[in-house]
C-alpha cells in the first residue's frame, strides 16, 4: 500500500474521479482499463495482468487485485460514474449521448445497490483533463443534470453514502445549481475538488463563496483541496519529460535507461536532439506543459514544492548561459552529481500562481474545506501525491516562510474532518470507543525525500514512490504496522463497508 502507508495513512478511499471497474460485463473490461489508464496514468499492461475480474456485473461487486487480502491499512471504495454509464448505456455512454429516463433509472438502481453493499458513495468527473488512453474524453464529461440528479437520488434511496464531483466549472452558476439539486433531492453530502488555476486565478474564491452559500442553506457541500500544487514530475523514466515530443528523442524513447543515457551523452545525438528541441507537435500528450521551462524546477533530495521563480530551469539556464533544453537534459542526466540519469524535474501548475501557494493558504483556511486529493495509487508515472500528509504537517505546520497554519488545526482537518466528510465517524479522534488508528510523529525531523521510480507493478510496470522521515510509529486498529518507515509485518487493515457511525457512550 505504498507510498501512502509511509506517510501515516491508516484509511484510504478509492474510486475518486468517476473511474473504476464495476459494475462491469466482460465486453467492457478493455474500455474500463483504457479509461483508468488514460485518466489515472496506470499502465494498461499492469491493469490487464493485475486485475481479477472475479465479480458479478452488479455495482455491489468489485474486481480484485492479486494478493490484496490483509493489508496495512483500511480501504474504502466509491461507485464510479464512468463504469455505471458504460455498463448501462454501452457505446452510447462512451460516445457522450444523453441518457434516457430508463438509463437514468438503471444507473440510480445500481448506485443504490452499490451503497447498500458497502460502497462509500458515488463519484463523477466533469473535467476535460480526464481522457482515456485513446484520447477520448471520459464518458461522464457531458452528462446532463437530470442524469446526475437521478443517480444522486439513487444514492439517497440507500439512506447513506456521499457524492463527489470533479469539474472544470466552465459555467459556474449552472454547475453549482446542479450540485445543489443533487444534494437537495438525495439528502446526501457532496464534495468537490477546489484548485486555483493560473489562467483564472480568482475563480476559486467564487467556488468557495458558492460552498459557503450552500452551507448557509443547510446543504453539506465541502471543498477538497490539495496540500501543495497540482503538478507533474518529469524524468527519463517517467511518463513525461521535456523531450517527449521531440522527433529525435522518439528514436530512443523505448530503450532501457542505460542505453538511453548512453545515447543522450553521445555528442552527435545530443546536438541533433537540442537542434530539434523547439519543434514539438502541440497535439502530443503534455506538449503544452513540458516545454514551460519558466515553471520547471530541478528536484532536490528534499523537494521544494513552493519554489521561487528565480530557481526555474529557464532562469538558471539564463544565468548559466545555456538553453533551457540543455540545462534540463543535464539536470536529468547528472541527478545532482550521481550521474545515473534519474534526475527529476517538477512542474507545478494548479495552485501555483506567481511563484507562490498563497491561494492554497486561503483554501486550507476556509471553514468548509478539507485536505484531500492525495493520489497515492494513480497518475503513477507523473505524480506522487500520496505524500500530501507529510507536506501538510511539515510544510504548512512548520516550514513555510510565507505563512503557516496552526498544527492542531491541521491535525483536526486531516484526521477527524476528512473522515467525517466521507462518512467515517468512528475514527480520526483520540477518544474512548473510536478506532485506534494512531500516528506518533517525530515532528521536528518530519521531512520528505525526492520521489523515485520503482518497477514493482504487475507486468513490470513502473511508478513513482516517495519516502519520508519522522513517521515514528503507525497503528491500525491498535496494531503497529509501521515503525520508522518500515513495515512491521502486521496486517490488521480490512475493507470498510459503508458509512461508520460514531461510537455510542
Secondary structure as GFF3:
##gff-version 3
##sequence-region A 1 505
A	DSSP	three_ten_helix	4	7	.	.	.	ID=ss1
A	DSSP	beta_strand	11	14	.	.	.	ID=ss2
A	DSSP	three_ten_helix	16	18	.	.	.	ID=ss3
A	DSSP	three_ten_helix	26	28	.	.	.	ID=ss4
A	DSSP	alpha_helix	29	40	.	.	.	ID=ss5
A	DSSP	alpha_helix	44	50	.	.	.	ID=ss6
A	DSSP	beta_strand	51	52	.	.	.	ID=ss7
A	DSSP	beta_strand	64	65	.	.	.	ID=ss8
A	DSSP	beta_strand	74	77	.	.	.	ID=ss9
A	DSSP	beta_strand	79	80	.	.	.	ID=ss10
A	DSSP	alpha_helix	81	89	.	.	.	ID=ss11
A	DSSP	alpha_helix	91	94	.	.	.	ID=ss12
A	DSSP	alpha_helix	101	116	.	.	.	ID=ss13
A	DSSP	beta_strand	121	126	.	.	.	ID=ss14
A	DSSP	alpha_helix	145	157	.	.	.	ID=ss15
A	DSSP	beta_strand	162	167	.	.	.	ID=ss16
A	DSSP	alpha_helix	172	186	.	.	.	ID=ss17
A	DSSP	beta_strand	190	193	.	.	.	ID=ss18
A	DSSP	alpha_helix	203	216	.	.	.	ID=ss19
A	DSSP	beta_strand	221	225	.	.	.	ID=ss20
A	DSSP	beta_strand	230	234	.	.	.	ID=ss21
A	DSSP	three_ten_helix	249	251	.	.	.	ID=ss22
A	DSSP	alpha_helix	257	265	.	.	.	ID=ss23
A	DSSP	alpha_helix	267	275	.	.	.	ID=ss24
A	DSSP	alpha_helix	287	290	.	.	.	ID=ss25
A	DSSP	three_ten_helix	293	295	.	.	.	ID=ss26
A	DSSP	beta_strand	296	298	.	.	.	ID=ss27
A	DSSP	three_ten_helix	309	311	.	.	.	ID=ss28
A	DSSP	alpha_helix	313	320	.	.	.	ID=ss29
A	DSSP	alpha_helix	324	334	.	.	.	ID=ss30
A	DSSP	beta_strand	345	350	.	.	.	ID=ss31
A	DSSP	alpha_helix	358	365	.	.	.	ID=ss32
A	DSSP	beta_strand	369	371	.	.	.	ID=ss33
A	DSSP	three_ten_helix	385	387	.	.	.	ID=ss34
A	DSSP	alpha_helix	388	390	.	.	.	ID=ss35
A	DSSP	pi_helix	391	399	.	.	.	ID=ss36
A	DSSP	alpha_helix	407	412	.	.	.	ID=ss37
A	DSSP	pi_helix	413	417	.	.	.	ID=ss38
A	DSSP	alpha_helix	418	421	.	.	.	ID=ss39
A	DSSP	beta_strand	438	441	.	.	.	ID=ss40
A	DSSP	three_ten_helix	443	445	.	.	.	ID=ss41
A	DSSP	beta_strand	447	448	.	.	.	ID=ss42
A	DSSP	beta_strand	452	454	.	.	.	ID=ss43
A	DSSP	three_ten_helix	458	460	.	.	.	ID=ss44
A	DSSP	beta_strand	463	465	.	.	.	ID=ss45
A	DSSP	beta_strand	468	469	.	.	.	ID=ss46
A	DSSP	beta_strand	471	476	.	.	.	ID=ss47
A	DSSP	beta_strand	479	483	.	.	.	ID=ss48
A	DSSP	beta_strand	486	487	.	.	.	ID=ss49
###
